[in-house]
Amino acid sequence: MLCRVLDWFNASADSAETARRPSPQTPPPAPPGGAQGIPRPAERHSPSLNFNWLIRSRVRGANTASATILTFLDSHCEVNTDWLQPMIQRVKEDHTRVVSPIIDVISLDNFAYLAASADLRGGFDWSLHFKWEQIPIEQKMARSDPTQPIRTPVIAGGIFVMDKSWFNHLGQYDTHMDIWGGENFELSFRVWMCGGSLEILPCSRVGHVFRKRHPYDFPEGNALTYIKNTRRAAEVWMDEYKQYYYSARPSAQGKAFGSIADRLTLRRKLNCKPFRWYMENVYPELRVPEQEAVSSVLKQGGLCLEALGRDSLSLAECRGAGTNRLQSQKWELVEPLIRQQDLCLAISAFTAGSKVKMEPCNSKEPRQKWKPRGPALQHMVSGLCLDNQGTNGPLVISQCRPQMAGQSWEPQVIA
Ligand SMILES: [Mn+2]
């Protein structure tokens, strides 16, 4: 069954659509389209006259729909067997859920249907670029049943099921956004922060034709549209975190984005939570870019961790005080790195007992990634903890036992 509703809107939308060549494991973002089961508006809208026709057409479709649950789809998709019931069921149980199917890949070249991976969710980086990502390992381990819904920080685009009164209550769409792009962020932030939730339901599968090209390969006009739309999402919803969006996308600064007064009013009226809440509860995996470095000493017993060259890490008498602290005892904990000037704490191998040394910092290097675990410092990939072995012998990583003195590192900020 082809979902061919409002497809003349989308015929033009497609020329501006996101599009990497997808592999079945990592399908690219699905841009938006029309709403299903909705009569076509009587008059045709010319894109040159109505720049926001796509988003507006979705709102018009939603207003016209007589059902209590709305299903939004792109025109260039094909639904799979029994795709709709599982999503409707989830919304019936809780009307604040916004439910998306797994989006399979329909080949652009031959319309072949390729199953997408069933353990991906929607994520993004600070430039508000959508990406599919693996479910965090803890959530993956907690899944006892592959049919369980997958909580997702954002939805890919315009394919979802939502209660109509909830859609209206939450303010439909930001109709001052142009054409398409970025509205999935605005909707996703709004749903989470204003009391709802977003999920991908593995029992439901919808195929989608992804385009080959990336939106930023397109002429400037499309990039500007994307900037305007994401800027509106950032300005209305991201609070102080919008600074990271502007750092990641400096070209957005100073670009016009229209008035957001009505959306800010909506946010106040709905009493939505701050973006900090979203960061802490919905998407803690999104790392805040390098925080301002704070120098600390790492204390164990009465001694301080000291680095004298790359291969000489040891505990030594704490020397100096405040800003006069010995340079070799000053550390900056900027997750995931533990750094001293340009060198970072790194393991030499991933097995217990491996020595720890200093090497030039590289936040992408798995051997350099650490996180606090109680008083201990845990190497993120091996799961082992920084250990002095209680003998002030060479520093190694060993099985985490944070209560052991040799694994207790108390960072003390240097005033
Ligand atoms: Mn699409």
Residues whose N, C-alpha, C, O or C-beta is under 5 A from the ligand:
A	BS01	MN	A30 P31 P32 D74 V209
